[in-house]
Amino acid sequence: MPPAGAQARVETTIEPAEGTPLVYQCALPLSRQTLTFTADLLRAHLKKIGSRWRKLPPGKIALIVLATLRHDHRLADMAGGNSVSASTIDRWTWEIIGLLATRAPRLDRVLARIKKEGGEVVLLDGTLIPTRRRTGTANRKNYNGKHKKHGLLFLALTDERGNLIWISSARRGAASEITTARHDHLAGHLRAAGLGALADLGFTGLDPRPEDPVIITGYKSTRTSKTTPAQRQANQALSAARAPVEHGFSDLKNWRILTRLRLDPGKATILLRALLVLTCQHTAR
């Protein structure tokens, strides 16, 4: 018994109640080149800001961040396996996302490069990235009636082989693809670069100069007129030429952090552009 008036000392422990945590291995399906590229970006940034110390070396930090983006692990799980806090993992992740997003290509420069390499057309399409259901007035803005879910709309361009080359900023899920394309002035950029674009019927009417179009969308049936056999054959040829654009979206959605975003549109744009840079490093056809 402690003497009268003395306070008992309370000892605390940081070990989990379940006991010592178990650490297991998980394969990361990325190339060594992608890891080296990300780690070099971080090393250059740390040198620029004069950071002399981090809990882990840049290569290890880059590996943790890539695993977080690729597999969408919970931050607490990643933290426990690497002896750091969840907030540290979150800070490292957004630091590297910001570094990668600044290297995302601009639309005019991408089109100029495609033209310089001898390309004639690019492939245009849109996709909905699912998000959590918003509350309040933001609920309906993010609800997409076509897909019957909440999300953010992105447009993307790929080359003829299906390699991603550009992605737009995020738009609310209720927006249409053609309105988003007009907001980004895609027709004007394509005409200035001397390139054409193949798109689906959702972009019909996007080009303000239909007599000399740069965006080819095929033929659409109406209530008063049906497509002719020749027009249907042209639509089939266009669909076959556009097929590789789906490869670009599948490459992007392999990053499982996009399974269900929990971000506002501004951060979602930064994240998608960072993943675009990583996808271009990892995948080439």
Contacts in CASP RR format, 6 or more apart in sequence:
PFRMAT RR
TARGET T0000
AUTHOR 0000-0000-0000
METHOD contacts of the structure
MODEL  1
MPPAGAQARVETTIEPAEGTPLVYQCALPLSRQTLTFTADLLRAHLKKIG
SRWRKLPPGKIALIVLATLRHDHRLADMAGGNSVSASTIDRWTWEIIGLL
ATRAPRLDRVLARIKKEGGEVVLLDGTLIPTRRRTGTANRKNYNGKHKKH
GLLFLALTDERGNLIWISSARRGAASEITTARHDHLAGHLRAAGLGALAD
LGFTGLDPRPEDPVIITGYKSTRTSKTTPAQRQANQALSAARAPVEHGFS
DLKNWRILTRLRLDPGKATILLRALLVLTCQHTAR
2 8 0 8 1.000
21 80 0 8 1.000
21 81 0 8 1.000
23 81 0 8 1.000
26 67 0 8 1.000
26 71 0 8 1.000
28 63 0 8 1.000
28 66 0 8 1.000
28 67 0 8 1.000
28 70 0 8 1.000
28 71 0 8 1.000
29 70 0 8 1.000
30 66 0 8 1.000
30 70 0 8 1.000
30 282 0 8 1.000
31 281 0 8 1.000
31 282 0 8 1.000
33 281 0 8 1.000
33 282 0 8 1.000
34 66 0 8 1.000
34 278 0 8 1.000
34 281 0 8 1.000
34 282 0 8 1.000
35 59 0 8 1.000
35 62 0 8 1.000
35 63 0 8 1.000
35 66 0 8 1.000
37 281 0 8 1.000
38 62 0 8 1.000
38 65 0 8 1.000
38 66 0 8 1.000
38 96 0 8 1.000
38 100 0 8 1.000
38 278 0 8 1.000
39 58 0 8 1.000
39 59 0 8 1.000
39 61 0 8 1.000
39 62 0 8 1.000
41 96 0 8 1.000
41 99 0 8 1.000
41 100 0 8 1.000
41 103 0 8 1.000
42 58 0 8 1.000
42 59 0 8 1.000
42 61 0 8 1.000
42 62 0 8 1.000
42 95 0 8 1.000
42 96 0 8 1.000
42 99 0 8 1.000
43 58 0 8 1.000
45 95 0 8 1.000
45 99 0 8 1.000
46 54 0 8 1.000
46 58 0 8 1.000
54 61 0 8 1.000
55 84 0 8 1.000
55 88 0 8 1.000
56 64 0 8 1.000
56 82 0 8 1.000
56 84 0 8 1.000
60 82 0 8 1.000
61 92 0 8 1.000
61 96 0 8 1.000
62 96 0 8 1.000
64 78 0 8 1.000
64 82 0 8 1.000
64 89 0 8 1.000
64 92 0 8 1.000
65 92 0 8 1.000
65 93 0 8 1.000
65 96 0 8 1.000
65 97 0 8 1.000
66 278 0 8 1.000
67 73 0 8 1.000
67 78 0 8 1.000
68 75 0 8 1.000
68 78 0 8 1.000
68 89 0 8 1.000
68 93 0 8 1.000
68 257 0 8 1.000
69 93 0 8 1.000
69 97 0 8 1.000
69 255 0 8 1.000
69 257 0 8 1.000
69 275 0 8 1.000
69 278 0 8 1.000
70 254 0 8 1.000
70 255 0 8 1.000
70 256 0 8 1.000
70 257 0 8 1.000
71 256 0 8 1.000
72 256 0 8 1.000
72 257 0 8 1.000
72 259 0 8 1.000
75 86 0 8 1.000
75 89 0 8 1.000
75 90 0 8 1.000
76 86 0 8 1.000
78 86 0 8 1.000
78 89 0 8 1.000
79 85 0 8 1.000
79 86 0 8 1.000
79 88 0 8 1.000
79 89 0 8 1.000
82 89 0 8 1.000
96 274 0 8 1.000
97 270 0 8 1.000
97 271 0 8 1.000
97 274 0 8 1.000
98 270 0 8 1.000
98 274 0 8 1.000
100 273 0 8 1.000
100 274 0 8 1.000
100 275 0 8 1.000
100 277 0 8 1.000
100 278 0 8 1.000
101 270 0 8 1.000
101 271 0 8 1.000
101 273 0 8 1.000
101 274 0 8 1.000
101 277 0 8 1.000
103 277 0 8 1.000
104 167 0 8 1.000
104 273 0 8 1.000
104 274 0 8 1.000
104 276 0 8 1.000
104 277 0 8 1.000
105 113 0 8 1.000
105 165 0 8 1.000
105 166 0 8 1.000
107 157 0 8 1.000
107 166 0 8 1.000
107 184 0 8 1.000
107 186 0 8 1.000
107 189 0 8 1.000
108 189 0 8 1.000
108 192 0 8 1.000
108 193 0 8 1.000
110 157 0 8 1.000
110 165 0 8 1.000
110 166 0 8 1.000
111 122 0 8 1.000
111 189 0 8 1.000
111 190 0 8 1.000
111 192 0 8 1.000
111 193 0 8 1.000
111 194 0 8 1.000
111 195 0 8 1.000
112 193 0 8 1.000
114 122 0 8 1.000
114 159 0 8 1.000
114 165 0 8 1.000
114 193 0 8 1.000
114 195 0 8 1.000
115 193 0 8 1.000
115 194 0 8 1.000
115 195 0 8 1.000
119 159 0 8 1.000
119 160 0 8 1.000
119 195 0 8 1.000
120 195 0 8 1.000
120 196 0 8 1.000
121 160 0 8 1.000
121 195 0 8 1.000
121 196 0 8 1.000
121 197 0 8 1.000
121 198 0 8 1.000
121 216 0 8 1.000
122 157 0 8 1.000
122 158 0 8 1.000
122 159 0 8 1.000
122 160 0 8 1.000
122 165 0 8 1.000
122 190 0 8 1.000
122 195 0 8 1.000
122 196 0 8 1.000
122 197 0 8 1.000
122 198 0 8 1.000
123 157 0 8 1.000
123 158 0 8 1.000
123 159 0 8 1.000
123 160 0 8 1.000
123 162 0 8 1.000
123 197 0 8 1.000
123 198 0 8 1.000
123 199 0 8 1.000
123 241 0 8 1.000
123 242 0 8 1.000
123 244 0 8 1.000
123 245 0 8 1.000
124 155 0 8 1.000
124 156 0 8 1.000
124 157 0 8 1.000
124 181 0 8 1.000
124 186 0 8 1.000
124 197 0 8 1.000
124 198 0 8 1.000
124 199 0 8 1.000
124 203 0 8 1.000
124 215 0 8 1.000
124 245 0 8 1.000
125 155 0 8 1.000
125 156 0 8 1.000
125 158 0 8 1.000
125 199 0 8 1.000
125 200 0 8 1.000
125 242 0 8 1.000
125 245 0 8 1.000
125 246 0 8 1.000
125 249 0 8 1.000
126 153 0 8 1.000
126 154 0 8 1.000
126 155 0 8 1.000
126 156 0 8 1.000
126 177 0 8 1.000
126 180 0 8 1.000
126 249 0 8 1.000
127 153 0 8 1.000
127 154 0 8 1.000
127 156 0 8 1.000
127 249 0 8 1.000
127 252 0 8 1.000
127 253 0 8 1.000
128 144 0 8 1.000
128 146 0 8 1.000
128 147 0 8 1.000
128 149 0 8 1.000
128 151 0 8 1.000
128 152 0 8 1.000
128 153 0 8 1.000
128 154 0 8 1.000
128 173 0 8 1.000
129 151 0 8 1.000
129 152 0 8 1.000
129 153 0 8 1.000
129 154 0 8 1.000
129 170 0 8 1.000
129 258 0 8 1.000
129 261 0 8 1.000
129 268 0 8 1.000
129 272 0 8 1.000
130 149 0 8 1.000
130 150 0 8 1.000
130 151 0 8 1.000
130 258 0 8 1.000
130 259 0 8 1.000
130 260 0 8 1.000
130 261 0 8 1.000
131 142 0 8 1.000
131 150 0 8 1.000
131 151 0 8 1.000
131 152 0 8 1.000
131 260 0 8 1.000
131 261 0 8 1.000
131 262 0 8 1.000
131 263 0 8 1.000
131 268 0 8 1.000
132 150 0 8 1.000
132 260 0 8 1.000
132 261 0 8 1.000
132 262 0 8 1.000
133 139 0 8 1.000
133 142 0 8 1.000
133 150 0 8 1.000
134 141 0 8 1.000
134 142 0 8 1.000
134 150 0 8 1.000
139 150 0 8 1.000
140 174 0 8 1.000
141 172 0 8 1.000
141 173 0 8 1.000
141 174 0 8 1.000
142 150 0 8 1.000
142 151 0 8 1.000
142 152 0 8 1.000
142 172 0 8 1.000
142 173 0 8 1.000
142 174 0 8 1.000
143 149 0 8 1.000
143 150 0 8 1.000
143 151 0 8 1.000
143 173 0 8 1.000
143 174 0 8 1.000
144 150 0 8 1.000
144 151 0 8 1.000
144 153 0 8 1.000
144 173 0 8 1.000
144 174 0 8 1.000
145 174 0 8 1.000
150 173 0 8 1.000
151 173 0 8 1.000
151 261 0 8 1.000
152 170 0 8 1.000
152 171 0 8 1.000
152 172 0 8 1.000
152 173 0 8 1.000
152 261 0 8 1.000
152 265 0 8 1.000
152 268 0 8 1.000
153 170 0 8 1.000
153 171 0 8 1.000
153 172 0 8 1.000
153 173 0 8 1.000
153 175 0 8 1.000
153 177 0 8 1.000
153 180 0 8 1.000
154 167 0 8 1.000
154 168 0 8 1.000
154 169 0 8 1.000
154 170 0 8 1.000
154 171 0 8 1.000
154 272 0 8 1.000
155 167 0 8 1.000
155 168 0 8 1.000
155 177 0 8 1.000
155 180 0 8 1.000
155 181 0 8 1.000
155 184 0 8 1.000
155 186 0 8 1.000
156 164 0 8 1.000
156 166 0 8 1.000
156 167 0 8 1.000
156 168 0 8 1.000
156 245 0 8 1.000
156 248 0 8 1.000
156 249 0 8 1.000
156 252 0 8 1.000
157 164 0 8 1.000
157 165 0 8 1.000
157 166 0 8 1.000
157 167 0 8 1.000
157 197 0 8 1.000
158 164 0 8 1.000
158 165 0 8 1.000
158 244 0 8 1.000
158 245 0 8 1.000
158 247 0 8 1.000
158 248 0 8 1.000
159 165 0 8 1.000
160 241 0 8 1.000
160 244 0 8 1.000
161 244 0 8 1.000
161 247 0 8 1.000
161 285 0 8 1.000
162 244 0 8 1.000
162 245 0 8 1.000
162 247 0 8 1.000
162 248 0 8 1.000
162 285 0 8 1.000
163 248 0 8 1.000
163 280 0 8 1.000
163 283 0 8 1.000
163 284 0 8 1.000
163 285 0 8 1.000
164 248 0 8 1.000
164 251 0 8 1.000
164 252 0 8 1.000
164 276 0 8 1.000
164 279 0 8 1.000
164 280 0 8 1.000
164 283 0 8 1.000
165 280 0 8 1.000
166 276 0 8 1.000
167 252 0 8 1.000
167 272 0 8 1.000
167 273 0 8 1.000
167 276 0 8 1.000
168 180 0 8 1.000
168 184 0 8 1.000
169 184 0 8 1.000
169 265 0 8 1.000
169 266 0 8 1.000
169 269 0 8 1.000
170 265 0 8 1.000
170 266 0 8 1.000
170 268 0 8 1.000
170 269 0 8 1.000
170 272 0 8 1.000
171 179 0 8 1.000
171 180 0 8 1.000
171 183 0 8 1.000
171 265 0 8 1.000
172 265 0 8 1.000
176 202 0 8 1.000
177 202 0 8 1.000
177 203 0 8 1.000
178 202 0 8 1.000
178 203 0 8 1.000
178 204 0 8 1.000
178 205 0 8 1.000
178 206 0 8 1.000
181 187 0 8 1.000
181 203 0 8 1.000
181 206 0 8 1.000
182 206 0 8 1.000
186 197 0 8 1.000
186 206 0 8 1.000
186 215 0 8 1.000
187 206 0 8 1.000
187 207 0 8 1.000
187 208 0 8 1.000
187 209 0 8 1.000
187 214 0 8 1.000
187 215 0 8 1.000
188 214 0 8 1.000
190 196 0 8 1.000
190 197 0 8 1.000
190 214 0 8 1.000
190 215 0 8 1.000
191 209 0 8 1.000
191 214 0 8 1.000
194 214 0 8 1.000
195 214 0 8 1.000
196 214 0 8 1.000
196 215 0 8 1.000
196 216 0 8 1.000
197 214 0 8 1.000
197 215 0 8 1.000
197 216 0 8 1.000
198 216 0 8 1.000
198 238 0 8 1.000
198 241 0 8 1.000
198 242 0 8 1.000
199 206 0 8 1.000
199 215 0 8 1.000
199 216 0 8 1.000
199 217 0 8 1.000
199 242 0 8 1.000
200 217 0 8 1.000
200 242 0 8 1.000
201 217 0 8 1.000
201 218 0 8 1.000
201 220 0 8 1.000
202 217 0 8 1.000
203 215 0 8 1.000
203 217 0 8 1.000
204 217 0 8 1.000
204 218 0 8 1.000
204 220 0 8 1.000
205 217 0 8 1.000
206 215 0 8 1.000
206 217 0 8 1.000
207 213 0 8 1.000
207 214 0 8 1.000
207 215 0 8 1.000
216 238 0 8 1.000
217 238 0 8 1.000
218 231 0 8 1.000
218 234 0 8 1.000
218 235 0 8 1.000
218 238 0 8 1.000
219 227 0 8 1.000
219 231 0 8 1.000
219 232 0 8 1.000
219 234 0 8 1.000
219 235 0 8 1.000
220 227 0 8 1.000
221 227 0 8 1.000
227 235 0 8 1.000
244 285 0 8 1.000
247 285 0 8 1.000
248 279 0 8 1.000
248 283 0 8 1.000
251 279 0 8 1.000
251 282 0 8 1.000
251 283 0 8 1.000
252 258 0 8 1.000
252 272 0 8 1.000
252 275 0 8 1.000
252 276 0 8 1.000
252 279 0 8 1.000
255 275 0 8 1.000
255 278 0 8 1.000
255 279 0 8 1.000
257 271 0 8 1.000
257 275 0 8 1.000
258 272 0 8 1.000
258 275 0 8 1.000
261 268 0 8 1.000
261 271 0 8 1.000
263 271 0 8 1.000
END
